[in-house]
Amino acid sequence: MSDQNLKQLLALDEAPAHDPVFELRVLAGIERRRFWRNVAGLVPVGAAIGVVAWSLAPLLDAGTINNPTLLSGIIVGTTLFVVETWQTQR
């Protein structure tokens, strides 16, 4: 590109083209990829918590904790703790 062409392009006082629909589509694509990246990161964590809960179920059923509400609270609390810890380290 010659200097004359560049000067002509820079001399234009018009604002660059603005397409809000295109921008929204691009932003939606970025957010979609971010969402699926988060889901892909959380699935192994959820699976690991499920395996731990499944392996502890016989111990908890044997009389250690006979309150299902308390057991579900422990599982949900542990899950939230692990997820929040994982999210803050990223």
N, CA and C atoms as a LAMMPS dump frame, in Angstrom:
ITEM: TIMESTEP
0
ITEM: NUMBER OF ATOMS
270
ITEM: BOX BOUNDS ff ff ff
-5.0000000000000000e+02 5.0000000000000000e+02
-5.0000000000000000e+02 5.0000000000000000e+02
-5.0000000000000000e+02 5.0000000000000000e+02
ITEM: ATOMS id mol type element x y z
1 1 1 N 0.857 -1.168 0
2 1 2 C 0 0 0
3 1 3 C 0.904 1.231 0
4 2 1 N 0.607 2.137 -0.89
5 2 2 C 1.442 3.34 -1.002
6 2 3 C 1.076 4.356 0.069
7 3 1 N 1.965 5.3 0.272
8 3 2 C 1.725 6.343 1.266
9 3 3 C 0.514 7.186 0.906
10 4 1 N 0.307 7.393 -0.381
11 4 2 C -0.832 8.206 -0.81
12 4 3 C -2.147 7.508 -0.449
13 5 1 N -2.223 6.224 -0.681
14 5 2 C -3.451 5.482 -0.334
15 5 3 C -3.686 5.49 1.172
16 6 1 N -2.609 5.329 1.914
17 6 2 C -2.726 5.331 3.37
18 6 3 C -3.189 6.691 3.876
19 7 1 N -2.653 7.764 3.295
20 7 2 C -3.086 9.111 3.678
21 7 3 C -4.558 9.322 3.362
22 8 1 N -5.009 8.808 2.245
23 8 2 C -6.424 8.945 1.878
24 8 3 C -7.317 8.185 2.857
25 9 1 N -6.888 7.007 3.239
26 9 2 C -7.682 6.223 4.183
27 9 3 C -7.735 6.891 5.555
28 10 1 N -6.618 7.435 5.984
29 10 2 C -6.576 8.077 7.29
30 10 3 C -7.277 9.43 7.285
31 11 1 N -7.421 10.032 6.118
32 11 2 C -8.062 11.347 6.021
33 11 3 C -9.58 11.244 6.158
34 12 1 N -10.124 10.074 5.986
35 12 2 C -11.569 9.917 6.112
36 12 3 C -11.985 10.149 7.555
37 13 1 N -12.979 10.956 7.75
38 13 2 C -13.439 11.27 9.102
39 13 3 C -14.604 10.399 9.54
40 14 1 N -14.945 9.423 8.765
41 14 2 C -16.075 8.558 9.095
42 14 3 C -15.673 7.559 10.179
43 15 1 N -16.637 7.257 10.984
44 15 2 C -16.406 6.237 12.006
45 15 3 C -16.365 4.865 11.341
46 16 1 N -15.625 3.953 11.923
47 16 2 C -15.598 2.611 11.339
48 16 3 C -16.977 1.952 11.423
49 17 1 N -17.184 0.989 10.564
50 17 2 C -18.472 0.29 10.536
51 17 3 C -18.723 -0.397 11.875
52 18 1 N -19.968 -0.375 12.3
53 18 2 C -20.345 -0.936 13.595
54 18 3 C -21.539 -1.852 13.373
55 19 1 N -21.366 -3.129 13.664
56 19 2 C -22.437 -4.095 13.457
57 19 3 C -22.765 -4.749 14.797
58 20 1 N -23.813 -4.273 15.486
59 20 2 C -24.118 -4.83 16.806
60 20 3 C -24.526 -6.3 16.765
61 21 1 N -25.176 -6.73 15.697
62 21 2 C -25.582 -8.142 15.609
63 21 3 C -24.344 -9.032 15.531
64 22 1 N -23.379 -8.629 14.723
65 22 2 C -22.138 -9.388 14.614
66 22 3 C -21.405 -9.423 15.954
67 23 1 N -21.339 -8.278 16.619
68 23 2 C -20.654 -8.223 17.909
69 23 3 C -21.327 -9.116 18.94
70 24 1 N -22.647 -9.129 18.952
71 24 2 C -23.366 -10 19.889
72 24 3 C -23.122 -11.467 19.58
73 25 1 N -23.074 -11.804 18.292
74 25 2 C -22.798 -13.201 17.929
75 25 3 C -21.398 -13.617 18.37
76 26 1 N -20.433 -12.732 18.193
77 26 2 C -19.067 -13.041 18.605
78 26 3 C -19.007 -13.203 20.126
79 27 1 N -19.636 -12.276 20.853
80 27 2 C -19.636 -12.368 22.315
81 27 3 C -20.366 -13.62 22.794
82 28 1 N -21.457 -13.977 22.118
83 28 2 C -22.183 -15.197 22.493
84 28 3 C -21.307 -16.429 22.276
85 29 1 N -20.558 -16.439 21.188
86 29 2 C -19.648 -17.56 20.932
87 29 3 C -18.558 -17.667 21.985
88 30 1 N -18.028 -16.512 22.387
89 30 2 C -17 -16.506 23.435
90 30 3 C -17.574 -17.044 24.743
91 31 1 N -18.753 -16.588 25.116
92 31 2 C -19.378 -17.05 26.36
93 31 3 C -19.74 -18.529 26.292
94 32 1 N -20.171 -18.99 25.119
95 32 2 C -20.505 -20.41 24.959
96 32 3 C -19.268 -21.269 25.172
97 33 1 N -18.144 -20.852 24.572
98 33 2 C -16.9 -21.611 24.773
99 33 3 C -16.473 -21.574 26.23
100 34 1 N -16.606 -20.435 26.894
101 34 2 C -16.239 -20.319 28.313
102 34 3 C -17.126 -21.227 29.162
103 35 1 N -18.434 -21.265 28.849
104 35 2 C -19.364 -22.123 29.591
105 35 3 C -18.963 -23.593 29.468
106 36 1 N -18.717 -24.043 28.233
107 36 2 C -18.385 -25.457 28.052
108 36 3 C -17.022 -25.802 28.639
109 37 1 N -16.094 -24.826 28.66
110 37 2 C -14.807 -25.063 29.312
111 37 3 C -15.01 -25.246 30.814
112 38 1 N -15.895 -24.438 31.405
113 38 2 C -16.193 -24.594 32.836
114 38 3 C -16.877 -25.927 33.111
115 39 1 N -17.826 -26.3 32.249
116 39 2 C -18.513 -27.584 32.425
117 39 3 C -17.512 -28.728 32.323
118 40 1 N -16.634 -28.652 31.33
119 40 2 C -15.639 -29.715 31.159
120 40 3 C -14.703 -29.803 32.361
121 41 1 N -14.452 -28.692 33.008
122 41 2 C -13.602 -28.718 34.194
123 41 3 C -14.319 -29.216 35.432
124 42 1 N -15.634 -28.996 35.491
125 42 2 C -16.384 -29.389 36.68
126 42 3 C -16.869 -30.837 36.64
127 43 1 N -16.993 -31.42 35.47
128 43 2 C -17.469 -32.803 35.372
129 43 3 C -16.525 -33.769 36.102
130 44 1 N -15.212 -33.691 35.914
131 44 2 C -14.338 -34.601 36.677
132 44 3 C -14.419 -34.385 38.181
133 45 1 N -14.586 -33.139 38.598
134 45 2 C -14.714 -32.861 40.028
135 45 3 C -15.981 -33.507 40.572
136 46 1 N -17.078 -33.345 39.858
137 46 2 C -18.342 -33.962 40.284
138 46 3 C -18.252 -35.48 40.295
139 47 1 N -17.585 -36.033 39.301
140 47 2 C -17.415 -37.488 39.258
141 47 3 C -16.565 -37.973 40.426
142 48 1 N -15.51 -37.241 40.745
143 48 2 C -14.652 -37.633 41.869
144 48 3 C -15.42 -37.561 43.182
145 49 1 N -16.208 -36.523 43.35
146 49 2 C -17.009 -36.407 44.574
147 49 3 C -18.037 -37.53 44.642
148 50 1 N -18.616 -37.878 43.506
149 50 2 C -19.561 -38.992 43.473
150 50 3 C -18.908 -40.304 43.859
151 51 1 N -17.693 -40.537 43.367
152 51 2 C -16.974 -41.775 43.699
153 51 3 C -16.636 -41.808 45.187
154 52 1 N -16.206 -40.676 45.729
155 52 2 C -15.898 -40.625 47.16
156 52 3 C -17.158 -40.86 47.983
157 53 1 N -18.261 -40.222 47.595
158 53 2 C -19.518 -40.42 48.322
159 53 3 C -19.98 -41.87 48.219
160 54 1 N -19.823 -42.471 47.042
161 54 2 C -20.224 -43.865 46.854
162 54 3 C -19.353 -44.791 47.699
163 55 1 N -18.05 -44.493 47.773
164 55 2 C -17.17 -45.363 48.558
165 55 3 C -17.389 -45.182 50.062
166 56 1 N -17.85 -44.009 50.486
167 56 2 C -18.12 -43.775 51.907
168 56 3 C -19.524 -44.203 52.326
169 57 1 N -20.379 -44.498 51.381
170 57 2 C -21.766 -44.85 51.7
171 57 3 C -21.874 -46.029 52.659
172 58 1 N -21.115 -47.122 52.497
173 58 2 C -21.23 -48.218 53.46
174 58 3 C -20.835 -47.802 54.881
175 59 1 N -19.821 -46.969 55.005
176 59 2 C -19.415 -46.512 56.334
177 59 3 C -20.503 -45.653 56.97
178 60 1 N -21.085 -44.799 56.159
179 60 2 C -22.112 -43.909 56.68
180 60 3 C -23.405 -44.672 56.966
181 61 1 N -23.67 -45.698 56.177
182 61 2 C -24.882 -46.483 56.377
183 61 3 C -24.748 -47.426 57.564
184 62 1 N -23.528 -47.735 57.957
185 62 2 C -23.301 -48.687 59.039
186 62 3 C -23.563 -48.1 60.418
187 63 1 N -23.969 -46.865 60.486
188 63 2 C -24.315 -46.287 61.769
189 63 3 C -23.527 -45.049 62.135
190 64 1 N -22.557 -44.697 61.295
191 64 2 C -21.788 -43.495 61.588
192 64 3 C -22.688 -42.267 61.514
193 65 1 N -23.418 -42.165 60.425
194 65 2 C -24.386 -41.081 60.261
195 65 3 C -25.675 -41.711 59.736
196 66 1 N -26.723 -41.693 60.526
197 66 2 C -28 -42.272 60.105
198 66 3 C -29.008 -41.215 59.693
199 67 1 N -28.59 -39.981 59.6
200 67 2 C -29.486 -38.894 59.248
201 67 3 C -29.26 -38.533 57.776
202 68 1 N -30.209 -38.864 56.883
203 68 2 C -30.002 -38.579 55.455
204 68 3 C -29.893 -37.09 55.163
205 69 1 N -30.559 -36.262 55.956
206 69 2 C -30.459 -34.82 55.733
207 69 3 C -29.043 -34.335 56.026
208 70 1 N -28.464 -34.831 57.098
209 70 2 C -27.096 -34.465 57.439
210 70 3 C -26.122 -34.982 56.389
211 71 1 N -26.346 -36.205 55.923
212 71 2 C -25.484 -36.788 54.901
213 71 3 C -25.543 -35.971 53.617
214 72 1 N -26.739 -35.601 53.191
215 72 2 C -26.844 -34.813 51.961
216 72 3 C -26.232 -33.433 52.156
217 73 1 N -26.366 -32.876 53.354
218 73 2 C -25.732 -31.589 53.635
219 73 3 C -24.223 -31.667 53.565
220 74 1 N -23.676 -32.759 54.071
221 74 2 C -22.222 -32.947 54.009
222 74 3 C -21.768 -33.069 52.559
223 75 1 N -22.498 -33.828 51.766
224 75 2 C -22.125 -34.016 50.362
225 75 3 C -22.227 -32.705 49.595
226 76 1 N -23.316 -31.981 49.781
227 76 2 C -23.492 -30.706 49.076
228 76 3 C -22.447 -29.692 49.546
229 77 1 N -22.206 -29.627 50.839
230 77 2 C -21.21 -28.699 51.359
231 77 3 C -19.817 -29.005 50.844
232 78 1 N -19.462 -30.27 50.817
233 78 2 C -18.156 -30.662 50.297
234 78 3 C -18.044 -30.322 48.817
235 79 1 N -19.095 -30.585 48.065
236 79 2 C -19.099 -30.27 46.639
237 79 3 C -18.911 -28.771 46.421
238 80 1 N -19.662 -27.962 47.14
239 80 2 C -19.53 -26.512 46.989
240 80 3 C -18.144 -26.027 47.378
241 81 1 N -17.6 -26.587 48.445
242 81 2 C -16.26 -26.203 48.875
243 81 3 C -15.227 -26.513 47.806
244 82 1 N -15.292 -27.722 47.25
245 82 2 C -14.317 -28.127 46.235
246 82 3 C -14.459 -27.269 44.985
247 83 1 N -15.678 -27.035 44.548
248 83 2 C -15.906 -26.243 43.331
249 83 3 C -15.427 -24.807 43.526
250 84 1 N -15.761 -24.203 44.646
251 84 2 C -15.335 -22.822 44.893
252 84 3 C -13.82 -22.721 45.026
253 85 1 N -13.204 -23.691 45.675
254 85 2 C -11.751 -23.697 45.783
255 85 3 C -11.116 -23.828 44.415
256 86 1 N -11.671 -24.708 43.6
257 86 2 C -11.153 -24.908 42.256
258 86 3 C -11.332 -23.65 41.415
259 87 1 N -12.477 -22.99 41.528
260 87 2 C -12.744 -21.779 40.738
261 87 3 C -11.816 -20.634 41.131
262 88 1 N -11.533 -20.488 42.419
263 88 2 C -10.696 -19.367 42.849
264 88 3 C -9.23 -19.579 42.489
265 89 1 N -8.815 -20.794 42.253
266 89 2 C -7.422 -21.063 41.886
267 89 3 C -7.167 -20.909 40.404
268 90 1 N -8.201 -20.743 39.615
269 90 2 C -8.027 -20.607 38.172
270 90 3 C -7.711 -19.212 37.775
